[in-house]
Amino acid sequence: MTVLFRVWNYDVTIIEFASVITALLAVGLSIRGTRWTWPFYVLSSLLYGWLFLESDLFASAAMQLIFIVAAIWGWFSWGREGARAPGWLTQTHRLIGAAGVLVLWALVALLLHSIGGAAIWGDAFMLAGSLAAQVLMVLQKTETWPVWIVVNAVGAVLYATQGLYFTSLFYAVLIVMAATGWRAWSARGETHDMGSPTAARV
Protein backbone atom coordinates (compact mmCIF):
# COMPACT_ATOMS: atom_id res chain seq x y z
CA MET A 1 0.00 0.00 0.00
CA THR A 2 1.23 3.48 -0.86
CA VAL A 3 2.66 5.44 2.07
CA LEU A 4 1.29 8.99 2.44
CA PHE A 5 3.53 10.17 5.28
CA ARG A 6 5.65 8.85 8.14
CA VAL A 7 5.17 9.65 11.84
CA TRP A 8 7.46 8.32 14.62
CA ASN A 9 8.80 5.63 12.28
CA TYR A 10 5.27 4.56 11.39
CA ASP A 11 4.16 4.63 7.74
CA VAL A 12 0.63 6.01 7.32
CA THR A 13 -0.75 4.69 4.05
CA ILE A 14 -3.15 6.57 1.82
CA ILE A 15 -5.90 4.03 2.48
CA GLU A 16 -5.50 4.17 6.28
CA PHE A 17 -5.48 7.98 6.27
CA ALA A 18 -8.56 8.15 4.00
CA SER A 19 -10.33 5.56 6.17
CA VAL A 20 -9.77 7.59 9.31
CA ILE A 21 -10.86 10.92 7.80
CA THR A 22 -14.07 9.58 6.27
CA ALA A 23 -14.93 7.71 9.47
CA LEU A 24 -14.37 10.84 11.56
CA LEU A 25 -16.77 12.71 9.30
CA ALA A 26 -19.32 9.90 9.64
CA VAL A 27 -19.17 9.89 13.44
CA GLY A 28 -19.25 13.68 13.65
CA LEU A 29 -22.36 13.82 11.51
CA SER A 30 -24.01 11.02 13.51
CA ILE A 31 -23.53 13.01 16.73
CA ARG A 32 -25.48 15.83 15.09
CA GLY A 33 -28.13 13.32 14.04
CA THR A 34 -28.04 14.17 10.36
CA ARG A 35 -28.94 11.66 7.67
CA TRP A 36 -25.74 12.51 5.77
CA THR A 37 -23.74 10.45 8.22
CA TRP A 38 -24.66 7.29 6.30
CA PRO A 39 -22.91 7.94 2.94
CA PHE A 40 -19.69 8.60 4.84
CA TYR A 41 -20.16 5.35 6.76
CA VAL A 42 -20.38 3.52 3.42
CA LEU A 43 -17.20 5.14 2.10
CA SER A 44 -15.18 4.61 5.27
CA SER A 45 -16.38 1.01 5.48
CA LEU A 46 -15.19 0.24 1.96
CA LEU A 47 -11.78 1.70 2.75
CA TYR A 48 -11.44 0.00 6.13
CA GLY A 49 -12.58 -3.33 4.68
CA TRP A 50 -9.61 -3.21 2.32
CA LEU A 51 -7.21 -2.18 5.09
CA PHE A 52 -8.31 -4.91 7.51
CA LEU A 53 -8.11 -7.62 4.86
CA GLU A 54 -4.50 -6.62 4.29
CA SER A 55 -3.90 -7.10 8.05
CA ASP A 56 -5.68 -10.50 8.27
CA LEU A 57 -8.30 -9.01 10.59
CA PHE A 58 -11.10 -10.90 8.93
CA ALA A 59 -13.86 -10.12 11.44
CA SER A 60 -13.04 -6.41 11.32
CA ALA A 61 -13.18 -6.61 7.53
CA ALA A 62 -16.53 -8.46 7.60
CA MET A 63 -17.77 -5.85 10.05
CA GLN A 64 -17.49 -3.26 7.28
CA LEU A 65 -20.11 -5.14 5.24
CA ILE A 66 -22.43 -4.85 8.24
CA PHE A 67 -21.74 -1.12 8.39
CA ILE A 68 -22.60 -0.73 4.71
CA VAL A 69 -25.91 -2.59 5.10
CA ALA A 70 -26.70 -0.59 8.25
CA ALA A 71 -25.85 2.65 6.44
CA ILE A 72 -28.33 1.88 3.67
CA TRP A 73 -30.93 0.95 6.28
CA GLY A 74 -30.15 4.09 8.28
CA TRP A 75 -30.44 6.36 5.25
CA PHE A 76 -34.03 5.28 4.65
CA SER A 77 -34.93 4.80 8.32
CA TRP A 78 -33.81 8.24 9.49
CA GLY A 79 -35.36 10.08 6.56
CA ARG A 80 -34.80 13.77 5.88
CA GLU A 81 -35.23 14.76 9.51
CA GLY A 82 -32.43 12.53 10.75
CA ALA A 83 -32.24 11.35 14.37
CA ARG A 84 -34.32 14.06 16.01
CA ALA A 85 -35.87 12.16 18.94
CA PRO A 86 -33.52 9.44 20.23
CA GLY A 87 -35.11 6.95 22.62
CA TRP A 88 -33.99 4.31 25.12
CA LEU A 89 -34.23 0.55 25.29
CA THR A 90 -36.18 -1.23 28.00
CA GLN A 91 -34.15 -3.13 30.60
CA THR A 92 -35.36 -6.41 29.08
CA HIS A 93 -34.11 -5.45 25.63
CA ARG A 94 -30.76 -4.40 27.09
CA LEU A 95 -30.30 -7.81 28.72
CA ILE A 96 -31.33 -9.66 25.55
CA GLY A 97 -28.98 -7.51 23.47
CA ALA A 98 -26.05 -8.08 25.85
CA ALA A 99 -26.62 -11.84 25.80
CA GLY A 100 -26.77 -11.78 21.99
CA VAL A 101 -23.46 -9.93 21.79
CA LEU A 102 -21.76 -12.46 24.09
CA VAL A 103 -23.02 -15.43 22.06
CA LEU A 104 -22.04 -13.84 18.74
CA TRP A 105 -18.62 -12.90 20.14
CA ALA A 106 -17.90 -16.52 21.09
CA LEU A 107 -19.16 -17.91 17.77
CA VAL A 108 -17.12 -15.47 15.68
CA ALA A 109 -14.00 -16.16 17.76
CA LEU A 110 -14.36 -19.89 17.09
CA LEU A 111 -14.79 -19.21 13.37
CA LEU A 112 -11.73 -16.97 13.25
CA HIS A 113 -9.70 -19.59 15.08
CA SER A 114 -10.65 -22.18 12.46
CA ILE A 115 -9.54 -19.97 9.56
CA GLY A 116 -6.35 -18.64 11.16
CA GLY A 117 -7.36 -15.04 11.84
CA ALA A 118 -5.23 -12.61 13.84
CA ALA A 119 -6.10 -11.50 17.40
CA ILE A 120 -9.25 -13.60 17.28
CA TRP A 121 -10.94 -12.56 20.55
CA GLY A 122 -10.40 -8.85 20.08
CA ASP A 123 -11.31 -9.02 16.40
CA ALA A 124 -14.44 -11.06 17.17
CA PHE A 125 -15.53 -8.58 19.82
CA MET A 126 -15.15 -5.71 17.38
CA LEU A 127 -17.61 -7.42 15.02
CA ALA A 128 -20.17 -8.36 17.68
CA GLY A 129 -19.97 -5.06 19.57
CA SER A 130 -19.98 -2.90 16.45
CA LEU A 131 -22.99 -4.75 15.07
CA ALA A 132 -24.93 -4.04 18.26
CA ALA A 133 -23.87 -0.39 18.35
CA GLN A 134 -24.66 0.20 14.70
CA VAL A 135 -28.12 -1.36 14.93
CA LEU A 136 -28.85 0.80 17.98
CA MET A 137 -27.77 3.88 16.04
CA VAL A 138 -30.07 3.07 13.13
CA LEU A 139 -32.92 2.55 15.62
CA GLN A 140 -32.03 5.91 17.21
CA LYS A 141 -31.36 4.44 20.65
CA THR A 142 -29.13 6.47 22.95
CA GLU A 143 -27.48 3.28 24.24
CA THR A 144 -25.54 3.21 20.97
CA TRP A 145 -23.01 5.63 22.44
CA PRO A 146 -21.96 3.78 25.64
CA VAL A 147 -21.68 0.63 23.52
CA TRP A 148 -19.47 2.54 21.09
CA ILE A 149 -17.29 3.70 24.00
CA VAL A 150 -16.57 0.08 24.95
CA VAL A 151 -16.06 -1.01 21.32
CA ASN A 152 -13.73 1.91 20.59
CA ALA A 153 -11.66 1.21 23.71
CA VAL A 154 -11.17 -2.39 22.61
CA GLY A 155 -10.41 -1.23 19.06
CA ALA A 156 -7.74 1.21 20.24
CA VAL A 157 -5.88 -1.61 21.99
CA LEU A 158 -6.49 -4.23 19.29
CA TYR A 159 -5.28 -2.19 16.35
CA ALA A 160 -2.23 -0.97 18.27
CA THR A 161 -1.21 -4.58 18.90
CA GLN A 162 -1.60 -5.27 15.17
CA GLY A 163 0.65 -2.37 14.18
CA LEU A 164 -2.14 -0.11 12.89
CA TYR A 165 -1.11 2.80 15.09
CA PHE A 166 -2.86 5.56 13.18
CA THR A 167 -6.13 3.62 13.33
CA SER A 168 -5.51 2.92 17.04
CA LEU A 169 -5.15 6.66 17.68
CA PHE A 170 -8.34 7.22 15.68
CA TYR A 171 -10.23 4.78 17.91
CA ALA A 172 -8.94 6.59 20.99
CA VAL A 173 -10.38 9.83 19.57
CA LEU A 174 -13.63 7.98 18.90
CA ILE A 175 -13.97 7.25 22.63
CA VAL A 176 -14.20 10.99 23.27
CA MET A 177 -16.55 11.50 20.33
CA ALA A 178 -18.81 8.69 21.60
CA ALA A 179 -18.98 10.35 25.01
CA THR A 180 -19.96 13.59 23.25
CA GLY A 181 -22.60 11.76 21.26
CA TRP A 182 -23.99 10.16 24.43
CA ARG A 183 -24.42 13.57 26.04
CA ALA A 184 -25.93 15.14 22.92
CA TRP A 185 -28.43 12.33 22.25
CA SER A 186 -29.39 12.11 25.94
CA ALA A 187 -30.19 15.83 25.99
CA ARG A 188 -32.13 15.58 22.74
CA GLY A 189 -34.14 12.63 24.03
CA GLU A 190 -34.95 14.37 27.30
CA THR A 191 -36.20 17.42 25.40
CA HIS A 192 -38.44 15.20 23.28
CA ASP A 193 -39.79 13.37 26.36
CA MET A 194 -40.71 16.65 28.05
CA GLY A 195 -42.64 17.65 24.96
CA SER A 196 -44.35 14.26 24.64
CA PRO A 197 -45.64 12.83 27.94
CA THR A 198 -46.76 9.63 26.27
CA ALA A 199 -43.35 8.87 24.72
CA ALA A 200 -42.56 5.19 25.22
CA ARG A 201 -39.32 3.27 25.27
CA VAL A 202 -39.09 0.52 22.72
BAFI-3210 file (N, C-alpha, C; in Angstrom, 3 decimals, decimal comma, padded with zeros to 6 digits):
// residues 202
n [1|2|3|4|5|6|7|8|9|10|11|12|13|14|15|16|17|18|19|20|21|22|23|24|25|26|27|28|29|30|31|32|33|34|35|36|37|38|39|40|41|42|43|44|45|46|47|48|49|50|51|52|53|54|55|56|57|58|59|60|61|62|63|64|65|66|67|68|69|70|71|72|73|74|75|76|77|78|79|80|81|82|83|84|85|86|87|88|89|90|91|92|93|94|95|96|97|98|99|100|101|102|103|104|105|106|107|108|109|110|111|112|113|114|115|116|117|118|119|120|121|122|123|124|125|126|127|128|129|130|131|132|133|134|135|136|137|138|139|140|141|142|143|144|145|146|147|148|149|150|151|152|153|154|155|156|157|158|159|160|161|162|163|164|165|166|167|168|169|170|171|172|173|174|175|176|177|178|179|180|181|182|183|184|185|186|187|188|189|190|191|192|193|194|195|196|197|198|199|200|201|202]
n.u [000,844|000,446|002,477|001,585|002,529|005,039|005,211|006,819|008,397|006,449|004,620|002,079|-000,414|-002,049|-004,615|-005,222|-005,179|-007,236|-009,366|-009,601|-010,203|-012,657|-014,236|-014,180|-015,639|-018,099|-018,826|-018,878|-021,017|-023,044|-023,302|-024,505|-026,874|-027,656|-028,871|-026,913|-024,753|-024,677|-023,822|-021,078|-020,369|-020,602|-018,529|-016,218|-016,316|-015,875|-013,217|-011,929|-012,508|-010,856|-008,345|-008,284|-008,449|-005,961|-004,485|-005,122|-007,263|-009,976|-012,600|-012,956|-012,857|-015,125|-016,994|-017,243|-018,921|-021,305|-021,601|-022,033|-024,484|-026,060|-025,818|-027,211|-029,745|-030,055|-030,074|-032,585|-034,250|-033,854|-034,634|-035,379|-035,355|-033,538|-031,927|-033,879|-035,281|-034,074|-034,432|-034,766|-033,761|-035,701|-035,160|-035,291|-034,801|-032,198|-030,815|-031,299|-030,029|-027,354|-026,790|-027,007|-024,835|-022,675|-022,930|-022,644|-020,063|-018,495|-019,031|-018,047|-015,352|-014,591|-014,937|-013,022|-010,730|-010,677|-010,076|-007,681|-007,342|-006,123|-005,477|-007,882|-009,936|-010,185|-010,701|-013,058|-014,743|-014,908|-016,466|-018,934|-019,645|-019,666|-021,671|-023,932|-023,876|-024,168|-026,673|-028,263|-027,812|-029,017|-031,636|-032,041|-031,389|-030,249|-028,451|-026,592|-024,254|-022,793|-022,192|-020,593|-018,430|-017,223|-016,596|-014,868|-012,762|-011,747|-011,033|-008,990|-006,901|-006,651|-005,970|-003,602|-001,960|-001,765|-000,232|-001,379|-001,163|-002,040|-004,751|-005,381|-004,966|-007,001|-009,251|-009,024|-009,602|-012,224|-013,442|-013,761|-015,421|-017,653|-018,509|-019,257|-021,352|-023,127|-023,867|-025,066|-027,201|-028,640|-029,516|-031,110|-033,060|-034,249|-035,379|-037,291|-038,919|-039,985|-041,620|-043,423|-045,485|-046,380|-044,455|-042,845|-040,605|-038,866]
n.v [-001,199|002,257|004,663|007,567|009,473|009,669|009,011|009,147|006,885|005,318|004,228|005,847|004,880|005,759|004,651|004,033|006,562|007,876|006,272|006,844|009,633|009,781|008,213|009,706|011,935|010,681|009,835|012,303|013,571|011,822|012,304|014,771|013,954|013,899|012,818|012,566|011,309|008,637|008,090|008,637|006,672|004,437|004,896|005,020|002,470|000,817|001,492|000,795|-001,925|-002,952|-002,257|-003,796|-006,404|-006,620|-006,807|-009,207|-009,214|-010,526|-010,546|-007,872|-006,846|-008,081|-006,858|-004,378|-004,792|-005,148|-002,570|-001,185|-002,231|-001,460|001,282|001,815|001,012|002,828|005,282|005,295|004,793|006,918|009,125|012,424|014,089|013,084|011,843|012,865|012,494|010,722|007,588|005,233|001,920|-000,749|-002,313|-005,058|-005,462|-004,548|-006,515|-008,781|-007,982|-007,737|-010,390|-011,537|-010,335|-011,467|-014,194|-014,107|-013,067|-015,194|-017,198|-016,066|-015,808|-018,506|-019,219|-017,571|-018,632|-021,096|-020,439|-019,207|-016,498|-013,238|-012,100|-013,148|-013,009|-010,281|-009,228|-010,578|-009,535|-006,889|-007,140|-008,211|-006,327|-003,915|-004,429|-004,496|-001,849|-000,364|-001,133|-000,161|002,546|003,007|002,506|004,650|004,727|005,769|004,268|003,410|004,935|004,523|001,834|002,110|003,398|001,355|-000,473|001,086|001,475|-001,115|-001,457|000,461|-000,654|-003,180|-002,623|-001,298|-003,327|-004,768|-003,278|-001,156|001,781|004,408|004,049|003,010|005,286|006,840|005,389|005,868|008,597|008,364|007,393|009,642|011,126|009,471|009,721|012,385|012,194|010,620|012,375|014,410|013,092|012,152|014,537|015,493|013,528|013,794|016,321|015,806|013,958|015,576|017,141|015,338|013,589|011,029|009,525|006,509|003,884|001,728]
n.w [000,000|-000,703|000,838|002,603|004,481|007,094|010,525|013,589|012,919|011,822|009,073|007,478|005,462|002,346|002,166|004,849|006,026|004,561|005,335|008,067|008,051|006,618|008,288|010,655|009,827|009,404|012,015|013,337|012,022|012,747|015,462|015,394|014,401|011,736|008,574|006,635|007,634|006,873|004,086|004,385|006,189|004,544|002,668|004,317|005,343|003,119|002,582|005,007|005,055|003,063|004,167|006,568|005,599|004,442|006,736|007,833|009,578|009,765|010,832|011,482|008,935|007,773|009,342|008,189|006,030|007,356|008,358|005,981|005,071|007,248|006,975|004,613|005,423|007,552|006,174|004,867|007,030|008,878|007,377|006,013|008,217|009,982|013,026|015,275|017,639|019,780|021,499|024,275|025,222|026,705|029,919|029,666|026,914|026,817|028,304|026,722|024,367|025,280|025,946|023,414|022,106|023,520|022,855|020,041|019,903|020,957|019,048|016,656|017,340|017,503|014,830|013,579|014,699|013,448|010,839|010,941|011,742|012,858|016,216|017,523|019,567|020,252|017,713|017,075|019,036|018,204|015,895|016,905|018,918|017,461|015,613|017,292|018,297|015,949|014,968|017,040|016,656|014,148|014,903|016,468|019,219|022,333|023,766|021,967|022,106|024,675|024,178|021,923|023,136|024,651|022,581|021,002|022,786|023,036|020,363|020,073|021,544|020,304|017,558|017,881|018,828|016,533|014,908|013,587|014,048|013,542|013,079|015,583|017,201|016,118|017,005|019,715|019,776|018,971|021,266|022,871|021,174|021,144|023,772|023,696|021,848|023,338|025,394|023,853|022,505|024,681|025,857|023,770|023,637|026,153|025,922|023,968|025,350|027,366|025,873|024,987|026,715|026,545|025,430|024,649|025,619|023,509]
ca.u [000,000|001,234|002,660|001,289|003,528|005,650|005,174|007,459|008,804|005,266|004,155|000,635|-000,749|-003,154|-005,897|-005,500|-005,484|-008,558|-010,335|-009,771|-010,860|-014,070|-014,927|-014,368|-016,770|-019,318|-019,167|-019,249|-022,361|-024,005|-023,525|-025,475|-028,134|-028,040|-028,944|-025,736|-023,736|-024,660|-022,912|-019,694|-020,159|-020,383|-017,203|-015,181|-016,378|-015,194|-011,780|-011,441|-012,578|-009,614|-007,210|-008,311|-008,112|-004,502|-003,901|-005,676|-008,303|-011,098|-013,863|-013,041|-013,178|-016,532|-017,768|-017,488|-020,112|-022,434|-021,739|-022,605|-025,908|-026,697|-025,852|-028,333|-030,929|-030,146|-030,440|-034,031|-034,928|-033,809|-035,361|-034,798|-035,233|-032,429|-032,238|-034,320|-035,874|-033,522|-035,111|-033,995|-034,232|-036,179|-034,154|-035,360|-034,109|-030,763|-030,298|-031,334|-028,977|-026,052|-026,620|-026,772|-023,456|-021,758|-023,017|-022,041|-018,623|-017,900|-019,157|-017,124|-013,998|-014,358|-014,790|-011,727|-009,696|-010,654|-009,540|-006,352|-007,364|-005,229|-006,103|-009,253|-010,941|-010,403|-011,314|-014,438|-015,529|-015,150|-017,606|-020,167|-019,974|-019,978|-022,988|-024,928|-023,866|-024,657|-028,124|-028,845|-027,768|-030,066|-032,915|-032,034|-031,356|-029,128|-027,475|-025,542|-023,005|-021,963|-021,683|-019,467|-017,286|-016,570|-016,055|-013,728|-011,655|-011,173|-010,415|-007,740|-005,880|-006,495|-005,276|-002,227|-001,207|-001,602|000,646|-002,135|-001,109|-002,864|-006,127|-005,507|-005,153|-008,338|-010,229|-008,936|-010,377|-013,633|-013,970|-014,195|-016,555|-018,812|-018,981|-019,957|-022,603|-023,989|-024,417|-025,935|-028,428|-029,388|-030,188|-032,129|-034,141|-034,947|-036,199|-038,435|-039,786|-040,714|-042,643|-044,347|-045,642|-046,756|-043,348|-042,560|-039,320|-039,090]
ca.v [000,000|003,477|005,444|008,988|010,173|008,848|009,651|008,321|005,629|004,564|004,626|006,007|004,690|006,569|004,034|004,173|007,976|008,155|005,555|007,592|010,917|009,576|007,706|010,844|012,708|009,900|009,887|013,682|013,819|011,023|013,013|015,828|013,317|014,173|011,664|012,513|010,446|007,293|007,944|008,605|005,348|003,521|005,138|004,612|001,009|000,241|001,699|000,000|-003,328|-003,208|-002,176|-004,909|-007,624|-006,622|-007,097|-010,504|-009,008|-010,903|-010,123|-006,415|-006,614|-008,461|-005,849|-003,256|-005,137|-004,852|-001,119|-000,729|-002,587|-000,594|002,646|001,883|000,952|004,086|006,358|005,283|004,795|008,237|010,084|013,768|014,756|012,528|011,346|014,060|012,159|009,444|006,954|004,312|000,548|-001,234|-003,133|-006,407|-005,446|-004,401|-007,815|-009,656|-007,511|-008,079|-011,837|-011,784|-009,927|-012,459|-015,426|-013,844|-012,899|-016,517|-017,915|-015,472|-016,158|-019,892|-019,210|-016,973|-019,595|-022,176|-019,967|-018,637|-015,043|-012,607|-011,502|-013,602|-012,564|-008,847|-009,018|-011,065|-008,576|-005,712|-007,415|-008,357|-005,064|-002,897|-004,752|-004,037|-000,388|000,203|-001,355|000,796|003,877|003,066|002,554|005,914|004,441|006,469|003,279|003,205|005,633|003,777|000,627|002,538|003,704|000,079|-001,005|001,905|001,215|-002,392|-001,227|001,210|-001,605|-004,229|-002,189|-000,973|-004,584|-005,270|-002,370|-000,107|002,797|005,563|003,619|002,917|006,656|007,218|004,780|006,589|009,828|007,975|007,253|010,992|011,495|008,695|010,351|013,594|011,756|010,162|013,565|015,135|012,329|012,114|015,828|015,579|012,625|014,374|017,422|015,204|013,365|016,651|017,650|014,265|012,834|009,629|008,873|005,189|003,275|000,519]
ca.w [000,000|-000,865|002,065|002,438|005,275|008,141|011,840|014,624|012,279|011,386|007,744|007,322|004,052|001,823|002,479|006,279|006,271|004,002|006,172|009,313|007,797|006,269|009,474|011,562|009,300|009,637|013,435|013,655|011,505|013,510|016,730|015,086|014,044|010,361|007,670|005,769|008,222|006,301|002,937|004,844|006,756|003,421|002,099|005,269|005,481|001,957|002,750|006,127|004,676|002,319|005,091|007,512|004,863|004,291|008,048|008,266|010,593|008,929|011,437|011,321|007,527|007,596|010,049|007,285|005,242|008,244|008,387|004,713|005,102|008,249|006,438|003,668|006,284|008,281|005,252|004,647|008,320|009,489|006,556|005,878|009,509|010,746|014,372|016,005|018,936|020,231|022,622|025,117|025,289|028,001|030,599|029,079|025,631|027,088|028,719|025,547|023,471|025,849|025,798|021,995|021,786|024,086|022,063|018,739|020,142|021,088|017,774|015,683|017,757|017,092|013,373|013,253|015,079|012,462|009,557|011,157|011,844|013,836|017,405|017,284|020,546|020,079|016,405|017,169|019,825|017,379|015,017|017,684|019,568|016,454|015,067|018,260|018,348|014,698|014,928|017,983|016,041|013,130|015,615|017,212|020,649|022,946|024,236|020,967|022,438|025,644|023,520|021,089|023,997|024,948|021,325|020,593|023,707|022,608|019,064|020,238|021,991|019,290|016,351|018,268|018,897|015,168|014,178|012,894|015,094|013,185|013,333|017,037|017,676|015,675|017,911|020,986|019,565|018,895|022,626|023,270|020,330|021,595|025,005|023,254|021,259|024,432|026,043|022,923|022,253|025,943|025,986|022,735|024,031|027,302|025,400|023,284|026,359|028,048|024,964|024,641|027,940|026,275|024,720|025,216|025,271|022,720]
c.u [000,878|001,276|002,417|002,281|003,994|005,665|005,786|007,783|007,631|004,785|002,631|000,314|-001,914|-004,493|-006,231|-005,882|-006,892|-009,649|-010,651|-010,551|-012,340|-014,867|-015,157|-015,545|-018,087|-019,763|-019,594|-020,657|-023,415|-024,297|-024,568|-026,824|-028,592|-027,975|-027,678|-024,574|-023,563|-023,813|-021,440|-019,369|-019,878|-018,956|-016,101|-015,154|-015,691|-013,679|-011,224|-011,523|-011,320|-008,420|-007,151|-008,021|-006,604|-003,799|-004,381|-006,644|-009,646|-012,446|-014,048|-013,374|-014,644|-017,466|-018,113|-018,687|-021,375|-022,681|-022,403|-024,104|-026,660|-026,811|-027,001|-029,652|-031,135|-030,575|-031,945|-034,809|-034,979|-034,614|-034,700|-034,571|-034,047|-032,884|-032,601|-034,871|-035,359|-034,264|-034,169|-034,582|-034,845|-035,065|-034,126|-034,598|-032,605|-030,139|-030,248|-030,215|-027,593|-025,770|-026,321|-025,357|-022,463|-021,747|-022,345|-020,533|-017,922|-017,915|-018,174|-015,686|-013,641|-014,147|-013,431|-010,575|-009,551|-010,034|-008,198|-006,314|-006,394|-006,049|-007,589|-010,279|-011,224|-011,113|-012,777|-015,307|-015,849|-016,344|-018,908|-020,597|-020,374|-021,335|-024,089|-025,026|-024,472|-026,168|-028,836|-028,849|-028,858|-031,433|-033,060|-032,160|-030,088|-028,062|-026,384|-024,215|-022,205|-021,423|-020,492|-018,231|-016,502|-015,889|-014,808|-012,520|-010,956|-010,429|-009,083|-006,599|-005,591|-005,635|-003,854|-001,383|-000,964|-000,786|-000,071|-002,268|-001,963|-004,338|-006,377|-005,731|-006,542|-009,398|-010,189|-009,714|-011,871|-014,256|-014,525|-015,423|-017,815|-019,379|-019,747|-021,312|-023,609|-024,658|-025,409|-027,254|-029,285|-030,180|-031,328|-033,326|-034,940|-035,857|-037,452|-039,425|-040,611|-041,834|-043,683|-044,507|-045,965|-045,641|-042,978|-041,174|-039,623|-037,889]
c.v [001,247|004,284|006,923|009,854|009,242|009,632|008,698|006,923|004,738|005,115|004,671|005,907|005,583|005,983|004,153|005,612|008,320|007,475|006,342|008,881|010,736|009,046|008,810|011,711|011,993|010,009|011,297|014,021|013,023|011,658|014,106|015,258|013,587|012,911|011,489|011,759|009,151|007,149|007,885|007,277|004,328|003,660|004,671|003,097|000,310|000,334|000,831|-001,501|-003,765|-003,255|-003,390|-006,248|-007,747|-007,009|-008,425|-010,374|-009,249|-010,468|-008,613|-006,056|-006,939|-007,446|-004,676|-003,525|-004,855|-003,353|-000,594|-001,020|-001,675|000,840|002,826|001,881|002,288|005,248|006,440|005,362|006,187|009,258|011,455|014,453|014,250|012,015|012,530|013,750|010,803|008,906|006,041|002,913|000,254|-002,077|-004,545|-006,469|-005,270|-005,744|-008,789|-009,282|-007,893|-009,572|-012,194|-011,445|-010,966|-013,748|-015,236|-013,711|-014,258|-017,275|-017,390|-015,808|-017,580|-019,976|-018,657|-017,916|-020,681|-021,746|-019,252|-017,123|-014,536|-012,040|-011,850|-013,064|-011,071|-008,544|-009,434|-010,095|-007,328|-005,927|-007,439|-007,032|-003,982|-003,144|-004,239|-002,515|000,227|000,029|-000,368|002,208|004,029|003,210|003,809|005,689|005,023|005,504|002,997|003,795|004,959|002,471|000,989|002,861|002,427|-000,482|-000,222|001,705|-000,096|-002,218|-000,513|000,277|-002,634|-003,771|-001,731|-002,250|-005,174|-004,321|-001,290|001,092|004,024|005,249|003,484|004,296|007,165|006,644|005,417|007,901|009,513|007,774|008,590|011,422|010,737|009,265|011,632|013,250|011,309|011,349|014,282|014,405|012,234|013,402|015,963|014,703|013,164|015,513|016,887|014,628|014,424|017,199|016,613|013,347|011,365|008,872|007,575|004,726|001,965|-000,418]
c.w [000,000|000,433|001,766|003,215|006,400|009,444|012,859|014,092|011,887|010,049|007,700|005,831|003,641|002,244|003,967|006,614|005,777|004,821|007,429|009,076|007,485|007,465|010,497|011,121|009,577|011,091|013,845|013,204|012,277|014,867|016,534|014,668|012,630|009,513|006,844|006,396|007,442|005,033|003,347|005,526|005,653|002,885|003,042|005,440|004,315|002,118|003,869|005,841|003,963|003,275|006,016|006,833|004,690|005,593|008,626|009,434|009,912|009,501|011,301|009,878|007,257|008,249|009,136|006,371|006,049|008,282|007,112|004,656|006,072|007,748|005,449|004,424|006,998|007,410|005,064|005,963|008,943|008,692|006,564|007,214|010,327|012,097|015,257|017,389|019,411|021,449|023,396|025,018|026,650|028,628|030,032|027,764|025,802|027,452|027,545|024,582|023,969|025,698|024,348|021,576|022,295|023,263|020,705|018,856|020,182|019,760|016,733|016,038|017,336|015,577|012,964|013,591|014,014|011,131|009,711|011,188|012,895|014,993|017,475|018,284|020,433|018,777|016,421|017,957|019,019|016,450|015,806|018,310|018,587|015,815|015,991|018,263|017,096|014,555|015,866|017,406|014,993|013,784|016,476|018,720|021,256|023,468|023,213|021,416|023,534|025,066|022,645|021,932|024,298|023,697|020,909|021,492|023,337|021,281|019,175|020,640|020,900|018,117|016,644|018,304|017,515|014,288|013,396|013,849|014,793|013,427|014,837|017,656|017,322|016,610|019,294|020,908|019,544|020,276|023,104|022,466|020,741|022,886|024,693|022,655|022,308|025,108|025,135|022,697|023,514|026,125|024,990|023,090|025,189|026,859|024,727|024,290|027,085|027,169|024,603|025,837|027,725|025,580|025,418|024,794|024,564|022,834]
res [m|t|v|l|f|r|v|w|n|y|d|v|t|i|i|e|f|a|s|v|i|t|a|l|l|a|v|g|l|s|i|r|g|t|r|w|t|w|p|f|y|v|l|s|s|l|l|y|g|w|l|f|l|e|s|d|l|f|a|s|a|a|m|q|l|i|f|i|v|a|a|i|w|g|w|f|s|w|g|r|e|g|a|r|a|p|g|w|l|t|q|t|h|r|l|i|g|a|a|g|v|l|v|l|w|a|l|v|a|l|l|l|h|s|i|g|g|a|a|i|w|g|d|a|f|m|l|a|g|s|l|a|a|q|v|l|m|v|l|q|k|t|e|t|w|p|v|w|i|v|v|n|a|v|g|a|v|l|y|a|t|q|g|l|y|f|t|s|l|f|y|a|v|l|i|v|m|a|a|t|g|w|r|a|w|s|a|r|g|e|t|h|d|m|g|s|p|t|a|a|r|v]
***
